Amino acid sequence: RRNNLLRKINGLAGIGTSSAINLRDSYQAALCTDLTKPLEIQQLPTVALKSTEVRVDLHCCGVNFADILICRGLYQQRPQLPFTPGMEFTGSVTEVGTNVAKVCKGDRVIGVCPTGAMAEQCIIDHTMLWPIDETIPYEVATVLPVSYGTSILALQHRAKTQPGETVLVTAAAGAAGLAAVDVASHVLNAKVIAAAGTDEKCELAVQKGAVAAINYTTQSVKEEVTKFTGNKGVDVVFDAVGGDIFREAFNSLAWEGRIVVVGFAGGNIPSIPANQLLIKNVTAMGVYWGRYQDRNYSIFSKSIMSAIQYYKEGRIRPHVGAVFKLQQVNEAFLHVLQRKSIGKIIISMK
């Protein structure tokens, strides 16, 4: 899937920009107008707030693989064209609706939305904002919602990782992978084995807290896990790759181990023969972090508030891999598709 997307986008990184200046009654935004073409930068008119909504002047937006899938019609969520992608952001509140008490004008906030964050401003319901103080830089705060929210839900809420357990993290140098390494190592006090596709990425994961690393382009995940664990296997797997890497990770589980599926960056969705769950009494589970917003808001919100608190306590160290301007949004997408990204890729509006 990733290779197909790359062929569609590669060579089309140039974007159309509006000649209009940025007036107070308008703002610039990245717009998906055609699922087969690059995003365009257009000038959009501002609209009035509803009573529970907030207008935010955006400073940064995170780039997620899901954003790219949405812009190609390949994600679970398929918004009507045209739309502005982007699902996590940071910024300052410029206007609040009449029924909003959670935030005030001038507050620094983290925000989460289905789409709409790759723009200079965003209108959002007040329940999807979390205040942050001056101790958290905007770029760093932008790493927290999706990547750390997913990792916290996967490792704490779903897998219930315990101190001293061994956790295998695949795609360990990606945004979610590095967050998982960070959370497992420095919050949950687990021993982390990182798996990534290059020696450089493996080295970074070790710097971020992993006790060992596996380059799965040159090494067997299962064989290396067997060596590292003395043939015991790992207690928890955090998998964002799928395909053959998932199968090797699954086969590396210890007795009563848990594997958490958070994505399929490799493009192939694996299947699990049910009888294999019985052999070692293992558990396979999934984490679709965004669905918690509707199904269990308190858990969803707690994952973000926990990430903010862990940062303020100095227990996590979010990693910003690269920063692009809004006008470079297609280059940012290419950066992810070409597997150049390490950590979170950020779009800066300032």
NORHUGI-V842679 format. One record per residue. RES is the residue in one letter. PHI is phi as a letter, one per 20 degrees, with the letter a starting at -180 (* if undefined). OMEGA is omega in radians with two decimals (NA if undefined). Layout:
# NORHUGI-V842679
RES&PHI&OMEGA, RES&PHI&OMEGA
This chain:
# NORHUGI-V842679
R&*&-3.12, R&f&-3.14, N&f&3.10, N&f&3.11, L&f&-3.12, L&f&3.12, R&f&-3.14, K&f&-3.02, I&e&-3.03, N&g&-3.12, G&n&-3.11, L&d&-3.04, A&f&3.08, G&f&-3.09, I&c&3.06, G&e&3.14, T&d&3.13, S&f&3.10, S&e&-3.12, A&f&3.09, I&e&-3.09, N&e&-3.13, L&e&-3.13, R&f&-3.11, D&e&3.09, S&b&-3.12, Y&b&3.12, Q&e&3.13, A&b&2.97, A&f&-3.05, L&c&3.00, C&e&-3.11, T&d&-3.09, D&b&-3.07, L&f&-3.13, T&d&-3.06, K&c&3.09, P&f&3.06, L&f&3.06, E&d&3.00, I&e&-3.12, Q&c&3.05, Q&e&-3.09, L&d&3.12, P&f&3.04, T&f&3.13, V&c&-3.11, A&f&3.12, L&e&2.88, K&e&-2.97, S&f&-3.10, T&d&-3.06, E&e&-3.12, V&c&3.03, R&e&-3.11, V&d&2.99, D&e&-3.00, L&f&3.02, H&d&-3.09, C&b&3.05, C&c&3.08, G&e&3.05, V&d&3.12, N&c&3.12, F&g&3.10, A&f&3.10, D&f&-3.14, I&f&3.11, L&f&3.13, I&g&-3.11, C&f&3.06, R&d&3.11, G&m&-3.05, L&d&-3.12, Y&d&3.11, Q&g&-3.12, Q&e&-3.10, R&c&-3.12, P&f&3.13, Q&f&3.08, L&f&-0.23, P&f&3.11, F&b&3.07, T&d&3.12, P&f&3.12, G&o&-3.01, M&c&3.08, E&b&-3.08, F&b&2.95, T&c&3.14, G&r&-3.14, S&c&-3.10, V&f&3.11, T&d&-3.11, E&a&3.12, V&c&3.09, G&f&-3.03, T&f&-3.11, N&d&-3.11, V&d&3.09, A&c&-3.03, K&f&-3.13, V&c&3.14, C&c&3.08, K&g&-3.13, G&n&3.14, D&f&2.99, R&e&-3.01, V&b&2.84, I&d&3.11, G&c&3.09, V&c&-3.13, C&b&3.12, P&f&3.08, T&b&2.99, G&o&-3.00, A&e&3.14, M&e&-3.04, A&b&3.13, E&f&3.06, Q&b&-3.12, C&b&3.01, I&d&-3.01, I&b&3.06, D&f&-3.04, H&f&-3.14, T&f&-3.12, M&d&3.09, L&c&3.10, W&c&-3.11, P&f&3.02, I&c&-3.14, D&e&-3.04, E&f&-3.11, T&f&-3.13, I&d&3.09, P&g&-3.12, Y&g&-3.12, E&f&3.14, V&f&-3.13, A&f&-3.13, T&f&3.12, V&f&-2.92, L&f&-2.95, P&f&-3.02, V&f&-3.03, S&f&-3.13, Y&f&3.06, G&g&3.11, T&f&-3.09, S&f&3.14, I&f&3.11, L&f&-3.09, A&f&-3.00, L&e&-3.13, Q&e&-3.01, H&f&-3.05, R&e&-3.07, A&e&-3.14, K&l&-3.12, T&f&-3.09, Q&d&3.09, P&g&3.11, G&n&3.09, E&f&3.13, T&d&-3.09, V&d&3.03, L&e&3.13, V&d&3.06, T&e&-3.03, A&l&-2.91, A&f&3.10, A&d&3.03, G&f&-3.09, A&f&3.14, A&f&-3.13, G&f&3.11, L&f&3.08, A&f&3.13, A&f&3.07, V&g&-3.11, D&f&-3.10, V&f&-3.11, A&f&-3.07, S&f&-2.91, H&d&3.09, V&d&-3.05, L&e&3.11, N&l&3.06, A&e&3.04, K&e&-3.02, V&d&2.93, I&d&-3.12, A&e&3.06, A&c&-3.10, A&b&-2.97, G&e&3.10, T&c&3.10, D&f&3.13, E&g&-3.14, K&f&3.10, C&f&3.13, E&f&3.12, L&f&3.14, A&f&3.09, V&f&3.09, Q&f&-3.10, K&e&3.04, G&p&3.13, A&f&3.12, V&e&3.12, A&b&-3.12, A&b&-3.13, I&c&3.02, N&e&-3.00, Y&f&2.97, T&e&-3.12, T&c&-3.09, Q&c&3.05, S&e&3.14, V&g&-3.08, K&f&-3.13, E&f&-3.12, E&f&3.08, V&f&3.11, T&g&3.12, K&f&-3.06, F&f&-3.03, T&d&-3.11, G&m&3.10, N&m&3.14, K&e&-3.03, G&n&-3.11, V&d&-3.12, D&f&-3.07, V&c&2.99, V&d&3.00, F&d&-3.02, D&d&3.10, A&d&-3.02, V&d&-3.06, G&n&3.07, G&l&-3.09, D&f&3.13, I&f&3.07, F&g&-3.09, R&f&3.11, E&f&3.13, A&f&3.12, F&g&-3.13, N&f&3.13, S&e&-3.10, L&f&3.03, A&e&3.04, W&g&-3.09, E&l&3.08, G&f&-3.13, R&c&3.04, I&d&-3.11, V&d&3.13, V&e&3.13, V&d&3.12, G&r&-3.08, F&c&-3.08, A&f&3.12, G&f&3.07, G&n&-3.11, N&d&3.12, I&e&-3.07, P&e&3.03, S&d&3.14, I&d&3.00, P&f&-3.01, A&f&-3.12, N&f&-3.13, Q&f&3.06, L&f&-3.07, L&f&-2.96, I&g&3.14, K&d&-3.14, N&l&-3.11, V&e&-3.10, T&c&3.03, A&d&-3.09, M&b&-3.13, G&d&3.03, V&c&2.99, Y&d&-2.97, W&g&-3.06, G&f&-3.12, R&f&3.12, Y&f&3.10, Q&g&-3.13, D&e&-3.01, R&e&3.13, N&b&-3.03, Y&f&-3.09, S&f&3.10, I&f&3.11, F&g&-3.12, S&f&-3.13, K&f&-3.13, S&f&3.12, I&f&3.13, M&f&3.10, S&f&3.12, A&f&3.11, I&f&-3.13, Q&f&3.13, Y&f&3.11, Y&f&-3.11, K&f&3.10, E&e&-3.14, G&m&-3.08, R&e&3.10, I&c&-3.11, R&c&-3.12, P&g&-3.06, H&d&3.03, V&e&-3.07, G&e&-3.11, A&a&3.13, V&c&3.10, F&d&3.00, K&f&3.13, L&g&-3.13, Q&f&3.13, Q&d&-3.03, V&g&3.12, N&f&3.03, E&f&3.11, A&f&3.09, F&f&3.12, L&f&3.13, H&g&3.12, V&f&-3.08, L&f&3.14, Q&e&3.09, R&m&3.08, K&e&-3.01, S&f&3.01, I&c&-3.04, G&m&-3.07, K&e&3.02, I&e&-3.01, I&d&2.93, I&d&3.13, S&d&3.12, M&e&-3.03, K&d&NA
